[in-house]
Amino acid sequence: MKAIIDENTCIGCGLCPSDCPEVFEMKGEKAISKGDVPAGKEESAKTAAANCPVQAIKCE
């Protein structure tokens, strides 16, 4: 599974790194994805996507 953040939509709220620091981190004022979701962290990544206030995250 991959987690993808639309950088044009991201508002930099910081929720996704709080929900799943193994997959997301802040880079400047925006969140970025570290790429592939590690085994066992799929649900955390999906929670981060669901909690994004602007729906900038997709898990595929």
C-alpha positions as CSV (number, residue, x, y, z in Angstrom):
1,M,0.0,0.0,0.0
2,K,1.1,3.5,-0.8
3,A,0.0,6.7,0.9
4,I,-0.2,9.8,-1.4
5,I,-0.7,13.4,-0.3
6,D,-1.9,16.0,-2.8
7,E,0.5,18.8,-1.9
8,N,-1.8,21.4,-3.5
9,T,-4.7,20.4,-1.2
10,C,-2.7,19.9,2.0
11,I,-3.1,22.7,4.5
12,G,-0.3,21.5,6.8
13,C,-2.5,20.9,9.8
14,G,-0.1,18.1,11.1
15,L,-2.8,15.5,11.9
16,C,-1.4,12.8,9.6
17,P,2.0,12.7,11.2
18,S,0.3,12.5,14.6
19,D,-1.9,9.6,13.5
20,C,0.8,7.7,11.6
21,P,4.4,9.0,12.0
22,E,5.7,5.9,10.3
23,V,4.2,7.1,7.0
24,F,3.8,10.9,7.2
25,E,6.0,13.7,8.3
26,M,6.0,17.5,8.0
27,K,8.3,19.1,5.5
28,G,8.2,22.9,6.0
29,E,4.5,23.8,6.1
30,K,3.2,20.7,4.3
31,A,2.9,17.1,5.1
32,I,4.7,14.5,3.0
33,S,4.4,10.8,2.6
34,K,7.4,8.6,3.2
35,G,6.1,6.3,0.4
36,D,5.2,2.7,1.1
37,V,3.1,1.9,4.2
38,P,5.0,-0.6,6.4
39,A,3.3,-3.9,7.1
40,G,1.0,-3.5,10.1
41,K,0.6,0.2,9.7
42,E,-2.1,0.1,7.0
43,E,-5.0,0.9,9.4
44,S,-3.0,3.9,10.9
45,A,-2.4,5.3,7.4
46,K,-6.1,4.8,6.5
47,T,-7.1,6.6,9.8
48,A,-4.8,9.5,8.9
49,A,-6.4,9.7,5.5
50,A,-9.9,9.6,7.0
51,N,-9.0,12.3,9.6
52,C,-7.5,14.7,7.0
53,P,-9.8,17.8,7.1
54,V,-9.3,18.5,3.4
55,Q,-9.1,14.9,2.1
56,A,-5.6,15.4,0.7
57,I,-4.5,11.8,1.4
58,K,-5.2,8.7,-0.6
59,C,-4.2,5.2,0.3
60,E,-3.8,2.8,-2.6
